[in-house]
Amino acid sequence: MTTSAKIAIGIAGAAAAGVLIGLLIAPDKGVETRKKISNSTASWVNSVGKLFTKAQHSGKRAMKNVNA
């Protein structure tokens, strides 16, 4: 995995943690807070999945260039 991919994953993780903490501190009802956490988590998982896919494709291209 490239350094830029690692940095992007770190930033995404930090952002997700920040959102989660913010939601837990928010003065909403428990049901509303759980819905927000669920939506944020699903969005974060989707973003990380896309990031891993991009990193995987980049790695495959790099390996093809090395082997060529």
C-alpha positions as CSV (number, residue, x, y, z in Angstrom):
1,M,0.0,0.0,0.0
2,T,1.3,3.4,-0.9
3,T,2.1,6.1,1.6
4,S,-0.7,8.3,0.2
5,A,-3.2,5.5,0.6
6,K,-2.1,5.1,4.2
7,I,-2.5,8.8,4.8
8,A,-5.9,8.8,3.3
9,I,-7.0,5.9,5.4
10,G,-5.7,7.6,8.5
11,I,-7.5,10.8,7.6
12,A,-10.8,8.9,6.9
13,G,-10.4,7.1,10.3
14,A,-9.8,10.3,12.2
15,A,-12.8,11.9,10.5
16,A,-15.0,9.0,11.3
17,A,-13.9,9.1,14.9
18,G,-14.6,12.8,15.1
19,V,-18.1,12.3,13.7
20,L,-18.8,9.5,16.1
21,I,-17.6,11.5,19.1
22,G,-19.6,14.5,18.0
23,L,-22.8,12.4,17.7
24,L,-22.3,10.8,21.1
25,I,-22.0,14.3,22.7
26,A,-25.0,15.7,20.8
27,P,-28.2,16.4,22.8
28,D,-30.4,14.2,20.6
29,K,-32.6,11.3,21.7
30,G,-30.9,7.9,21.8
31,V,-32.8,6.6,18.8
32,E,-31.9,9.6,16.7
33,T,-28.3,9.4,17.7
34,R,-28.1,5.7,16.8
35,K,-29.6,6.4,13.4
36,K,-26.9,9.1,12.8
37,I,-24.2,6.8,14.0
38,S,-25.5,4.0,11.7
39,N,-25.6,6.3,8.7
40,S,-22.2,7.8,9.4
41,T,-20.7,4.3,9.8
42,A,-22.2,3.0,6.6
43,S,-20.9,6.1,4.7
44,W,-17.4,5.7,6.2
45,V,-17.3,1.9,5.4
46,N,-18.3,2.7,1.8
47,S,-15.6,5.4,1.5
48,V,-12.9,3.1,3.0
49,G,-14.0,0.3,0.7
50,K,-13.6,2.6,-2.3
51,L,-10.2,3.7,-1.1
52,F,-9.0,0.1,-0.7
53,T,-10.2,-0.7,-4.2
54,K,-8.3,2.2,-5.6
55,A,-5.2,1.3,-3.7
56,Q,-5.5,-2.3,-4.9
57,H,-5.7,-1.2,-8.5
58,S,-2.8,1.2,-8.1
59,G,-0.7,-1.7,-6.6
60,K,-1.6,-4.0,-9.5
61,R,-0.6,-1.3,-12.0
62,A,2.6,-0.7,-10.2
63,M,3.4,-4.4,-10.2
64,K,2.7,-4.6,-14.0
65,N,5.1,-1.7,-14.5
66,V,7.8,-3.4,-12.4
67,N,7.4,-6.7,-14.2
68,A,7.4,-5.1,-17.6
